[in-house]
Amino acid sequence: MPQSQAGTFALVVGLTFVACHNAPAGRPEPRLTGIGIVTGLDGTGAADATARRAVLQQLRADGMLLNVEDIATGSTALVRLSCARPPTATVGESTDVRCEAVDVRVSLRGGELLRAELRDEDGVTCAVASGPVVTTTATAVPGDAPRPAATTGWVLHGGVFVRQL
């Protein structure tokens, strides 16, 4: 998210203000991070064998027993997850979660994040996330390699803190 000089983070979708978190000036806000799977993609997900194996490995780590053939349709993508870790967060409180496709050829448009864990810097699970991924349309920059417009998205209020921070 953009950061002003005062350390205010904000996300705007369309003309709707979604979230605002304050961090002390000059200090980055603590983050929770994780890896997840986005499903329901209309052929814009993992297409090559290496990408499908990475998705399969993550699914198996999450306890889902699937085969490569189960994800061969290009309907899934491996994503990096992150969210703010406000010091006042309480168990049960929701937060917005950022999803970024690991493969830059993937579009997350129309996808849904499967349940995933977000951990602190010590590897402790502090939040879980799932839900529909909201994306925006990006414009191409002259000279850039062609890539889908929606490689990054948000699961709005899709994260829930499961541990007092």
N, CA and C atoms as a LAMMPS dump frame, in Angstrom:
ITEM: TIMESTEP
0
ITEM: NUMBER OF ATOMS
495
ITEM: BOX BOUNDS ff ff ff
-5.0000000000000000e+02 5.0000000000000000e+02
-5.0000000000000000e+02 5.0000000000000000e+02
-5.0000000000000000e+02 5.0000000000000000e+02
ITEM: ATOMS id mol type element x y z
1 1 1 N 0.832 -1.173 0
2 1 2 C 0 0 0
3 1 3 C 0.876 1.234 0
4 2 1 N 0.34 2.344 -0.536
5 2 2 C 1.129 3.549 -0.535
6 2 3 C 1.37 4.032 0.892
7 3 1 N 2.508 4.716 1.106
8 3 2 C 2.821 5.233 2.431
9 3 3 C 3.115 6.717 2.313
10 4 1 N 2.452 7.516 3.142
11 4 2 C 2.732 8.939 3.158
12 4 3 C 3.9 9.197 4.096
13 5 1 N 4.34 10.432 4.17
14 5 2 C 5.462 10.763 5.037
15 5 3 C 5.123 10.52 6.503
16 6 1 N 3.874 10.649 6.883
17 6 2 C 3.483 10.448 8.278
18 6 3 C 3.344 8.975 8.623
19 7 1 N 3.447 8.086 7.633
20 7 2 C 3.367 6.657 7.906
21 7 3 C 1.962 6.101 7.834
22 8 1 N 1.037 6.777 7.174
23 8 2 C -0.324 6.288 7.061
24 8 3 C -0.442 5.405 5.833
25 9 1 N -0.981 4.213 6.024
26 9 2 C -1.197 3.284 4.927
27 9 3 C -2.673 3.32 4.567
28 10 1 N -2.997 3.329 3.283
29 10 2 C -4.391 3.36 2.877
30 10 3 C -4.578 2.537 1.613
31 11 1 N -5.756 1.949 1.471
32 11 2 C -6.123 1.205 0.275
33 11 3 C -7.425 1.775 -0.223
34 12 1 N -7.473 2.138 -1.49
35 12 2 C -8.692 2.658 -2.074
36 12 3 C -9.063 1.745 -3.229
37 13 1 N -10.286 1.234 -3.221
38 13 2 C -10.803 0.406 -4.309
39 13 3 C -11.919 1.216 -4.941
40 14 1 N -11.739 1.558 -6.216
41 14 2 C -12.694 2.46 -6.84
42 14 3 C -12.651 3.775 -6.085
43 15 1 N -13.786 4.208 -5.578
44 15 2 C -13.834 5.418 -4.772
45 15 3 C -14.172 5.106 -3.328
46 16 1 N -14.1 3.838 -2.942
47 16 2 C -14.46 3.429 -1.589
48 16 3 C -13.214 3.296 -0.742
49 17 1 N -13.171 4.023 0.376
50 17 2 C -12.053 3.912 1.3
51 17 3 C -12.207 2.602 2.056
52 18 1 N -11.145 1.785 2.078
53 18 2 C -11.247 0.459 2.668
54 18 3 C -10.539 0.355 4.008
55 19 1 N -9.294 0.79 4.112
56 19 2 C -8.57 0.579 5.36
57 19 3 C -7.517 1.65 5.565
58 20 1 N -7.173 1.878 6.816
59 20 2 C -6.122 2.812 7.154
60 20 3 C -5.413 2.303 8.398
61 21 1 N -4.107 2.21 8.338
62 21 2 C -3.31 1.773 9.48
63 21 3 C -2.189 2.778 9.664
64 22 1 N -1.897 3.152 10.897
65 22 2 C -0.821 4.098 11.168
66 22 3 C 0.406 3.384 11.703
67 23 1 N 1.549 3.785 11.217
68 23 2 C 2.827 3.284 11.709
69 23 3 C 3.658 4.497 12.108
70 24 1 N 4.509 4.358 13.105
71 24 2 C 5.363 5.496 13.473
72 24 3 C 6.19 5.945 12.274
73 25 1 N 6.343 7.254 12.123
74 25 2 C 7.117 7.802 11.006
75 25 3 C 8.529 7.224 11.009
76 26 1 N 8.986 6.793 9.826
77 26 2 C 10.33 6.26 9.689
78 26 3 C 10.476 4.803 10.064
79 27 1 N 9.418 4.172 10.492
80 27 2 C 9.482 2.778 10.91
81 27 3 C 8.463 1.966 10.111
82 28 1 N 8.881 0.891 9.452
83 28 2 C 7.909 0.092 8.69
84 28 3 C 6.934 -0.612 9.632
85 29 1 N 5.7 -0.731 9.175
86 29 2 C 4.693 -1.418 9.972
87 29 3 C 4.986 -2.915 9.981
88 30 1 N 4.888 -3.576 11.137
89 30 2 C 5.1 -5.031 11.176
90 30 3 C 4.097 -5.741 10.267
91 31 1 N 4.539 -6.82 9.614
92 31 2 C 3.7 -7.555 8.675
93 31 3 C 3.627 -9.022 9.063
94 32 1 N 2.526 -9.642 8.704
95 32 2 C 2.391 -11.09 8.755
96 32 3 C 2.48 -11.554 7.304
97 33 1 N 3.083 -12.717 7.07
98 33 2 C 3.246 -13.207 5.705
99 33 3 C 2.875 -14.685 5.614
100 34 1 N 2.618 -15.137 4.4
101 34 2 C 2.306 -16.541 4.181
102 34 3 C 2.282 -16.874 2.701
103 35 1 N 1.979 -18.122 2.425
104 35 2 C 1.831 -18.627 1.058
105 35 3 C 0.435 -19.234 0.978
106 36 1 N -0.228 -19.033 -0.144
107 36 2 C -1.58 -19.569 -0.294
108 36 3 C -1.866 -19.997 -1.713
109 37 1 N -3.078 -20.493 -1.9
110 37 2 C -3.548 -20.954 -3.202
111 37 3 C -4.826 -20.187 -3.55
112 38 1 N -4.858 -19.641 -4.753
113 38 2 C -6.069 -19.013 -5.277
114 38 3 C -6.646 -19.963 -6.317
115 39 1 N -7.939 -20.264 -6.19
116 39 2 C -8.626 -21.168 -7.124
117 39 3 C -9.701 -20.403 -7.884
118 40 1 N -10.353 -21.089 -8.821
119 40 2 C -11.462 -20.503 -9.554
120 40 3 C -11.042 -19.575 -10.67
121 41 1 N -9.789 -19.672 -11.104
122 41 2 C -9.301 -18.811 -12.176
123 41 3 C -9.73 -19.4 -13.516
124 42 1 N -10.141 -18.546 -14.415
125 42 2 C -10.681 -18.976 -15.702
126 42 3 C -9.562 -19.211 -16.716
127 43 1 N -8.734 -20.236 -16.442
128 43 2 C -7.646 -20.572 -17.354
129 43 3 C -6.46 -19.63 -17.272
130 44 1 N -6.451 -18.733 -16.278
131 44 2 C -5.36 -17.763 -16.163
132 44 3 C -4.396 -18.121 -15.037
133 45 1 N -4.537 -19.322 -14.474
134 45 2 C -3.677 -19.758 -13.374
135 45 3 C -2.431 -20.464 -13.868
136 46 1 N -1.849 -21.271 -12.973
137 46 2 C -0.606 -21.988 -13.257
138 46 3 C -0.781 -22.881 -14.482
139 47 1 N 0.046 -22.642 -15.492
140 47 2 C -0.105 -23.394 -16.74
141 47 3 C 1.032 -24.374 -16.997
142 48 1 N 2.262 -24.022 -16.595
143 48 2 C 3.371 -24.917 -16.897
144 48 3 C 3.553 -25.935 -15.767
145 49 1 N 4.273 -26.995 -16.063
146 49 2 C 4.432 -28.108 -15.118
147 49 3 C 5.112 -27.679 -13.824
148 50 1 N 6.105 -26.805 -13.893
149 50 2 C 6.811 -26.361 -12.689
150 50 3 C 5.872 -25.598 -11.767
151 51 1 N 5.084 -24.706 -12.324
152 51 2 C 4.14 -23.928 -11.524
153 51 3 C 3.085 -24.84 -10.903
154 52 1 N 2.599 -25.82 -11.663
155 52 2 C 1.59 -26.74 -11.126
156 52 3 C 2.162 -27.582 -9.996
157 53 1 N 3.431 -27.991 -10.113
158 53 2 C 4.062 -28.761 -9.031
159 53 3 C 4.18 -27.924 -7.762
160 54 1 N 4.499 -26.63 -7.908
161 54 2 C 4.59 -25.743 -6.743
162 54 3 C 3.235 -25.605 -6.061
163 55 1 N 2.18 -25.467 -6.853
164 55 2 C 0.816 -25.399 -6.294
165 55 3 C 0.486 -26.706 -5.584
166 56 1 N 0.793 -27.822 -6.222
167 56 2 C 0.523 -29.139 -5.637
168 56 3 C 1.273 -29.323 -4.323
169 57 1 N 2.528 -28.912 -4.279
170 57 2 C 3.326 -29.032 -3.057
171 57 3 C 2.694 -28.223 -1.92
172 58 1 N 2.222 -27.005 -2.229
173 58 2 C 1.584 -26.189 -1.197
174 58 3 C 0.273 -26.818 -0.735
175 59 1 N -0.509 -27.344 -1.673
176 59 2 C -1.769 -27.998 -1.301
177 59 3 C -1.514 -29.186 -0.384
178 60 1 N -0.498 -29.979 -0.694
179 60 2 C -0.169 -31.128 0.148
180 60 3 C 0.313 -30.678 1.519
181 61 1 N 1.085 -29.585 1.581
182 61 2 C 1.533 -29.049 2.876
183 61 3 C 0.34 -28.609 3.726
184 62 1 N -0.741 -28.196 3.05
185 62 2 C -1.964 -27.792 3.752
186 62 3 C -2.893 -28.966 4.02
187 63 1 N -2.429 -30.187 3.707
188 63 2 C -3.212 -31.381 4.01
189 63 3 C -4.197 -31.802 2.938
190 64 1 N -4.132 -31.219 1.75
191 64 2 C -5.035 -31.596 0.663
192 64 3 C -4.315 -32.584 -0.242
193 65 1 N -4.875 -33.754 -0.406
194 65 2 C -4.243 -34.792 -1.217
195 65 3 C -4.81 -34.767 -2.632
196 66 1 N -4.075 -34.12 -3.523
197 66 2 C -4.475 -34.002 -4.916
198 66 3 C -3.336 -34.446 -5.812
199 67 1 N -3.639 -34.682 -7.081
200 67 2 C -2.65 -35.051 -8.091
201 67 3 C -2.447 -33.878 -9.04
202 68 1 N -1.361 -33.904 -9.816
203 68 2 C -1.092 -32.851 -10.787
204 68 3 C -2.269 -32.7 -11.752
205 69 1 N -2.901 -33.813 -12.127
206 69 2 C -4.033 -33.762 -13.052
207 69 3 C -5.195 -32.951 -12.48
208 70 1 N -5.328 -32.929 -11.147
209 70 2 C -6.417 -32.197 -10.509
210 70 3 C -6.262 -30.686 -10.669
211 71 1 N -5.047 -30.216 -10.923
212 71 2 C -4.817 -28.776 -11.027
213 71 3 C -4.281 -28.377 -12.397
214 72 1 N -4.439 -29.233 -13.389
215 72 2 C -3.858 -29.004 -14.715
216 72 3 C -4.683 -28.077 -15.596
217 73 1 N -5.786 -27.571 -15.116
218 73 2 C -6.668 -26.764 -15.961
219 73 3 C -6.325 -25.284 -15.983
220 74 1 N -5.323 -24.855 -15.236
221 74 2 C -4.993 -23.434 -15.18
222 74 3 C -5.949 -22.655 -14.303
223 75 1 N -6.6 -23.339 -13.365
224 75 2 C -7.573 -22.66 -12.51
225 75 3 C -7.031 -22.351 -11.114
226 76 1 N -5.735 -22.606 -10.859
227 76 2 C -5.144 -22.352 -9.544
228 76 3 C -3.848 -21.551 -9.688
229 77 1 N -3.488 -20.856 -8.625
230 77 2 C -2.235 -20.098 -8.624
231 77 3 C -1.669 -20.057 -7.212
232 78 1 N -0.357 -20.098 -7.123
233 78 2 C 0.357 -19.951 -5.865
234 78 3 C 0.544 -18.45 -5.625
235 79 1 N 0.245 -17.981 -4.404
236 79 2 C 0.346 -16.554 -4.098
237 79 3 C 1.114 -16.32 -2.803
238 80 1 N 1.796 -15.173 -2.756
239 80 2 C 2.406 -14.688 -1.517
240 80 3 C 1.355 -13.831 -0.824
241 81 1 N 1.243 -13.984 0.483
242 81 2 C 0.25 -13.249 1.256
243 81 3 C 0.94 -12.321 2.246
244 82 1 N 0.308 -11.205 2.539
245 82 2 C 0.803 -10.329 3.593
246 82 3 C -0.344 -9.484 4.115
247 83 1 N -0.203 -9.084 5.371
248 83 2 C -1.177 -8.177 5.971
249 83 3 C -0.491 -7.394 7.082
250 84 1 N -1.105 -6.284 7.432
251 84 2 C -0.588 -5.465 8.519
252 84 3 C -0.721 -6.216 9.833
253 85 1 N 0.157 -5.882 10.76
254 85 2 C 0.113 -6.482 12.092
255 85 3 C 0.022 -5.353 13.12
256 86 1 N -1.16 -4.761 13.232
257 86 2 C -1.292 -3.657 14.175
258 86 3 C -1.127 -4.152 15.608
259 87 1 N -0.459 -3.375 16.467
260 87 2 C -0.204 -3.823 17.839
261 87 3 C -1.471 -3.974 18.679
262 88 1 N -2.562 -3.378 18.225
263 88 2 C -3.807 -3.448 18.995
264 88 3 C -4.764 -4.524 18.496
265 89 1 N -4.353 -5.346 17.519
266 89 2 C -5.242 -6.372 16.962
267 89 3 C -5.657 -7.369 18.036
268 90 1 N -6.917 -7.773 17.998
269 90 2 C -7.436 -8.739 18.962
270 90 3 C -7.915 -9.997 18.239
271 91 1 N -7.982 -11.097 18.962
272 91 2 C -8.456 -12.364 18.398
273 91 3 C -9.868 -12.157 17.854
274 92 1 N -10.09 -12.611 16.614
275 92 2 C -11.392 -12.479 15.973
276 92 3 C -11.539 -11.239 15.113
277 93 1 N -10.628 -10.302 15.231
278 93 2 C -10.673 -9.076 14.434
279 93 3 C -10.277 -9.389 12.992
280 94 1 N -10.953 -8.758 12.029
281 94 2 C -10.643 -9.021 10.619
282 94 3 C -9.664 -7.99 10.08
283 95 1 N -9.011 -8.368 8.985
284 95 2 C -8.044 -7.495 8.325
285 95 3 C -8.023 -7.799 6.833
286 96 1 N -7.565 -6.851 6.041
287 96 2 C -7.398 -7.055 4.609
288 96 3 C -6.084 -7.783 4.359
289 97 1 N -6.085 -8.693 3.387
290 97 2 C -4.896 -9.486 3.074
291 97 3 C -4.511 -9.257 1.615
292 98 1 N -3.249 -8.963 1.392
293 98 2 C -2.724 -8.746 0.044
294 98 3 C -2.274 -10.084 -0.54
295 99 1 N -2.657 -10.352 -1.785
296 99 2 C -2.258 -11.562 -2.514
297 99 3 C -1.442 -11.132 -3.729
298 100 1 N -0.289 -11.764 -3.91
299 100 2 C 0.545 -11.464 -5.072
300 100 3 C 0.935 -12.777 -5.737
301 101 1 N 0.58 -12.919 -7.002
302 101 2 C 0.894 -14.149 -7.735
303 101 3 C 2.401 -14.352 -7.782
304 102 1 N 2.845 -15.568 -7.493
305 102 2 C 4.267 -15.91 -7.576
306 102 3 C 4.715 -15.878 -9.038
307 103 1 N 3.874 -16.356 -9.93
308 103 2 C 4.145 -16.372 -11.366
309 103 3 C 3.541 -15.111 -11.988
310 104 1 N 4.356 -14.247 -12.577
311 104 2 C 3.862 -12.98 -13.128
312 104 3 C 2.995 -13.155 -14.372
313 105 1 N 2.883 -14.374 -14.883
314 105 2 C 2.015 -14.621 -16.039
315 105 3 C 0.598 -14.964 -15.633
316 106 1 N 0.336 -15.009 -14.336
317 106 2 C -0.96 -15.426 -13.8
318 106 3 C -1.828 -14.208 -13.507
319 107 1 N -3.124 -14.313 -13.792
320 107 2 C -4.082 -13.284 -13.396
321 107 3 C -4.95 -13.852 -12.279
322 108 1 N -5.102 -13.092 -11.202
323 108 2 C -5.91 -13.531 -10.057
324 108 3 C -7.372 -13.115 -10.176
325 109 1 N -7.724 -12.45 -11.264
326 109 2 C -9.089 -11.955 -11.455
327 109 3 C -10.102 -13.092 -11.352
328 110 1 N -11.102 -12.912 -10.5
329 110 2 C -12.173 -13.888 -10.34
330 110 3 C -11.826 -15.044 -9.42
331 111 1 N -10.653 -14.997 -8.777
332 111 2 C -10.22 -16.102 -7.937
333 111 3 C -10.678 -16.01 -6.492
334 112 1 N -10.471 -17.109 -5.791
335 112 2 C -10.823 -17.2 -4.378
336 112 3 C -9.65 -17.819 -3.628
337 113 1 N -9.22 -17.155 -2.564
338 113 2 C -8.129 -17.652 -1.745
339 113 3 C -8.634 -18.773 -0.85
340 114 1 N -7.966 -19.941 -0.937
341 114 2 C -8.273 -21.033 -0.009
342 114 3 C -7.694 -20.669 1.359
343 115 1 N -8.197 -21.303 2.403
344 115 2 C -7.722 -21.009 3.76
345 115 3 C -6.194 -21.114 3.808
346 116 1 N -5.58 -20.065 4.333
347 116 2 C -4.119 -20.005 4.437
348 116 3 C -3.745 -19.339 5.755
349 117 1 N -2.56 -19.665 6.237
350 117 2 C -2.083 -19.091 7.493
351 117 3 C -1.095 -17.963 7.217
352 118 1 N -1.15 -16.939 8.062
353 118 2 C -0.183 -15.848 8.01
354 118 3 C 0.596 -15.873 9.311
355 119 1 N 1.919 -15.795 9.18
356 119 2 C 2.798 -15.963 10.34
357 119 3 C 3.624 -14.707 10.598
358 120 1 N 4.062 -14.579 11.85
359 120 2 C 4.952 -13.474 12.199
360 120 3 C 6.389 -13.846 11.859
361 121 1 N 7.323 -12.981 12.192
362 121 2 C 8.732 -13.216 11.847
363 121 3 C 9.324 -14.422 12.559
364 122 1 N 8.662 -14.916 13.633
365 122 2 C 9.129 -16.105 14.349
366 122 3 C 8.473 -17.395 13.846
367 123 1 N 7.61 -17.285 12.824
368 123 2 C 6.943 -18.457 12.27
369 123 3 C 5.692 -18.871 13.015
370 124 1 N 5.204 -18.023 13.913
371 124 2 C 4.002 -18.326 14.69
372 124 3 C 2.771 -17.866 13.905
373 125 1 N 1.778 -18.751 13.754
374 125 2 C 0.55 -18.401 13.054
375 125 3 C -0.236 -17.403 13.891
376 126 1 N -0.487 -16.227 13.31
377 126 2 C -1.207 -15.158 14.005
378 126 3 C -2.555 -14.848 13.36
379 127 1 N -2.74 -15.268 12.1
380 127 2 C -3.993 -14.995 11.398
381 127 3 C -4.227 -16.07 10.346
382 128 1 N -5.479 -16.251 9.982
383 128 2 C -5.846 -17.119 8.86
384 128 3 C -6.642 -16.265 7.882
385 129 1 N -6.614 -16.647 6.616
386 129 2 C -7.297 -15.855 5.597
387 129 3 C -7.938 -16.759 4.561
388 130 1 N -9.04 -16.299 3.988
389 130 2 C -9.701 -16.949 2.858
390 130 3 C -10.732 -15.985 2.306
391 131 1 N -11.156 -16.238 1.068
392 131 2 C -12.21 -15.427 0.482
393 131 3 C -11.905 -14.984 -0.926
394 132 1 N -12.855 -14.255 -1.532
395 132 2 C -12.679 -13.788 -2.909
396 132 3 C -11.571 -12.741 -3.013
397 133 1 N -10.843 -12.799 -4.131
398 133 2 C -9.75 -11.864 -4.392
399 133 3 C -10.272 -10.718 -5.252
400 134 1 N -10.094 -9.49 -4.767
401 134 2 C -10.489 -8.295 -5.512
402 134 3 C -9.257 -7.778 -6.232
403 135 1 N -9.382 -7.568 -7.536
404 135 2 C -8.265 -7.061 -8.328
405 135 3 C -8.668 -5.765 -9.006
406 136 1 N -7.671 -5.042 -9.489
407 136 2 C -7.923 -3.829 -10.252
408 136 3 C -7.296 -3.987 -11.62
409 137 1 N -7.677 -3.144 -12.538
410 137 2 C -7.119 -3.189 -13.88
411 137 3 C -5.865 -2.33 -13.915
412 138 1 N -4.775 -2.902 -14.386
413 138 2 C -3.523 -2.154 -14.51
414 138 3 C -3.295 -1.793 -15.963
415 139 1 N -2.659 -0.682 -16.177
416 139 2 C -2.335 -0.298 -17.546
417 139 3 C -0.913 -0.724 -17.859
418 140 1 N -0.676 -1.07 -19.102
419 140 2 C 0.653 -1.523 -19.514
420 140 3 C 1.615 -0.344 -19.572
421 141 1 N 2.835 -0.588 -19.167
422 141 2 C 3.886 0.421 -19.246
423 141 3 C 4.671 0.164 -20.526
424 142 1 N 4.87 1.184 -21.37
425 142 2 C 5.615 0.972 -22.611
426 142 3 C 6.974 0.331 -22.328
427 143 1 N 7.296 -0.712 -23.086
428 143 2 C 8.573 -1.391 -22.945
429 143 3 C 8.538 -2.566 -21.979
430 144 1 N 7.494 -2.682 -21.161
431 144 2 C 7.382 -3.815 -20.242
432 144 3 C 6.985 -5.076 -20.995
433 145 1 N 7.383 -6.211 -20.439
434 145 2 C 6.973 -7.491 -21.012
435 145 3 C 5.474 -7.651 -20.811
436 146 1 N 4.783 -8.295 -21.749
437 146 2 C 3.347 -8.509 -21.587
438 146 3 C 3.076 -9.359 -20.355
439 147 1 N 2.072 -8.976 -19.567
440 147 2 C 1.678 -9.742 -18.395
441 147 3 C 0.234 -9.424 -18.061
442 148 1 N -0.456 -10.35 -17.421
443 148 2 C -1.841 -10.09 -17.055
444 148 3 C -1.931 -8.866 -16.151
445 149 1 N -3.073 -8.21 -16.202
446 149 2 C -3.254 -6.979 -15.443
447 149 3 C -3.445 -7.218 -13.951
448 150 1 N -3.846 -8.386 -13.55
449 150 2 C -4.267 -8.595 -12.171
450 150 3 C -3.397 -9.614 -11.437
451 151 1 N -2.091 -9.357 -11.352
452 151 2 C -1.205 -10.284 -10.65
453 151 3 C -1.22 -10.046 -9.144
454 152 1 N -1.832 -8.951 -8.712
455 152 2 C -1.957 -8.63 -7.293
456 152 3 C -3.407 -8.314 -6.987
457 153 1 N -3.852 -8.726 -5.817
458 153 2 C -5.221 -8.436 -5.401
459 153 3 C -5.318 -8.419 -3.879
460 154 1 N -6.525 -8.212 -3.398
461 154 2 C -6.799 -8.121 -1.965
462 154 3 C -7.969 -9.017 -1.589
463 155 1 N -7.872 -9.647 -0.442
464 155 2 C -9.014 -10.341 0.154
465 155 3 C -9.478 -9.396 1.261
466 156 1 N -10.523 -8.628 0.944
467 156 2 C -10.991 -7.591 1.86
468 156 3 C -11.678 -8.206 3.074
469 157 1 N -11.198 -7.856 4.241
470 157 2 C -11.696 -8.389 5.524
471 157 3 C -11.634 -9.916 5.566
472 158 1 N -10.756 -10.507 4.747
473 158 2 C -10.669 -11.964 4.652
474 158 3 C -9.701 -12.598 5.631
475 159 1 N -8.907 -11.781 6.315
476 159 2 C -8 -12.303 7.326
477 159 3 C -8.61 -12.132 8.7
478 160 1 N -8.383 -13.116 9.567
479 160 2 C -8.887 -13.046 10.944
480 160 3 C -7.736 -13.382 11.882
481 161 1 N -7.496 -12.511 12.841
482 161 2 C -6.436 -12.776 13.823
483 161 3 C -6.86 -13.904 14.742
484 162 1 N -5.987 -14.884 14.91
485 162 2 C -6.273 -16.056 15.752
486 162 3 C -5.387 -16.085 16.985
487 163 1 N -4.569 -15.061 17.121
488 163 2 C -3.649 -14.993 18.253
489 163 3 C -3.491 -13.533 18.635
490 164 1 N -3.504 -13.266 19.924
491 164 2 C -3.289 -11.899 20.397
492 164 3 C -1.877 -11.474 20.039
493 165 1 N -1.74 -10.305 19.459
494 165 2 C -0.425 -9.833 19.018
495 165 3 C 0.25 -9.014 20.085
